[in-house]
Amino acid sequence: MVTVANSVETAIDSLRDIVSGKPSTDQSSPHLEATMLTQAIKAIERDEGFSDNELMDAVLAIENNPKCAETYLSLGSKGTRTLYLRHHMGELKKYD
């Protein structure tokens, strides 16, 4: 019973952090990592104006290095976000 209560408390804390936009302190959680990836991909679709091919490259770059999602979302400057993302897209292309 205590284990269930602790699990529920952890889940509620995680949801609270996600809703408030607070960065996660537990980067090992697969659910939180997936949420960060989803948020980054939605932001890229909304903000970057990429073609379908560029969007696919961006998604692959984010999936290939999930920490990129967190960094991308934390950058305040749109121009810097785009440069950062294009850098990682280019790195991925080097190995095609």
Legacy VTK file of the C-alpha trace (Angstrom):
# vtk DataFile Version 3.0
C-alpha trace
ASCII
DATASET POLYDATA
POINTS 96 float
0.000 0.000 0.000
2.851 2.362 0.863
4.536 1.604 -2.465
1.359 2.447 -4.368
0.976 5.688 -2.412
4.573 6.666 -3.176
4.097 5.871 -6.866
0.937 7.982 -7.025
2.700 10.844 -5.243
5.607 10.678 -7.712
3.212 10.664 -10.670
1.310 13.668 -9.309
4.555 15.567 -8.722
5.665 14.777 -12.281
2.371 15.955 -13.738
2.547 19.130 -11.648
6.042 19.821 -13.016
4.918 19.193 -16.587
1.902 21.487 -16.265
3.932 24.243 -14.604
6.719 23.933 -17.165
9.211 23.197 -14.415
12.185 21.115 -15.585
12.203 17.550 -14.412
14.667 16.528 -11.730
14.361 12.860 -12.724
15.732 12.700 -16.245
15.699 8.911 -16.211
11.919 8.643 -16.364
10.903 7.321 -19.806
7.499 9.022 -19.542
9.037 12.411 -18.793
11.572 11.973 -21.583
8.775 11.107 -24.016
6.822 14.153 -22.850
9.858 16.388 -23.443
10.309 14.915 -26.928
6.636 15.505 -27.710
6.796 19.099 -26.482
9.923 19.767 -28.542
8.454 18.260 -31.707
5.246 20.274 -31.312
7.280 23.457 -30.764
9.396 22.716 -33.850
6.268 22.152 -35.969
4.699 25.338 -34.650
7.714 27.665 -34.645
10.261 26.646 -37.262
8.323 26.702 -40.535
10.264 23.694 -41.822
9.382 21.755 -44.934
8.221 18.165 -44.446
11.752 16.891 -45.168
13.324 19.358 -42.725
10.748 18.456 -40.102
11.578 14.769 -40.519
15.289 15.553 -40.124
14.546 17.588 -36.991
12.458 14.793 -35.480
15.200 12.252 -36.204
17.826 14.546 -34.647
15.690 14.948 -31.493
14.981 11.210 -31.288
18.655 10.418 -31.820
19.699 12.712 -28.951
16.800 13.263 -26.519
18.770 15.841 -24.517
18.446 18.082 -27.583
14.722 18.336 -26.855
15.299 19.778 -23.405
17.985 22.176 -24.635
15.874 23.291 -27.601
12.904 24.047 -25.346
15.036 25.913 -22.818
16.600 28.321 -25.314
14.835 31.684 -25.193
15.916 33.076 -28.550
14.079 31.716 -31.595
17.155 32.295 -33.743
19.376 30.390 -31.332
16.850 27.536 -31.141
16.853 27.281 -34.940
20.671 27.368 -35.164
20.961 24.764 -32.416
18.459 22.474 -34.103
19.982 22.901 -37.569
23.398 22.064 -36.096
22.077 18.736 -34.790
20.211 18.082 -38.028
23.506 18.598 -39.877
25.363 16.287 -37.513
22.822 13.562 -38.234
23.225 14.088 -42.016
26.998 13.547 -41.751
26.384 9.889 -40.992
23.858 9.169 -43.748
LINES 1 97
96 0 1 2 3 4 5 6 7 8 9 10 11 12 13 14 15 16 17 18 19 20 21 22 23 24 25 26 27 28 29 30 31 32 33 34 35 36 37 38 39 40 41 42 43 44 45 46 47 48 49 50 51 52 53 54 55 56 57 58 59 60 61 62 63 64 65 66 67 68 69 70 71 72 73 74 75 76 77 78 79 80 81 82 83 84 85 86 87 88 89 90 91 92 93 94 95
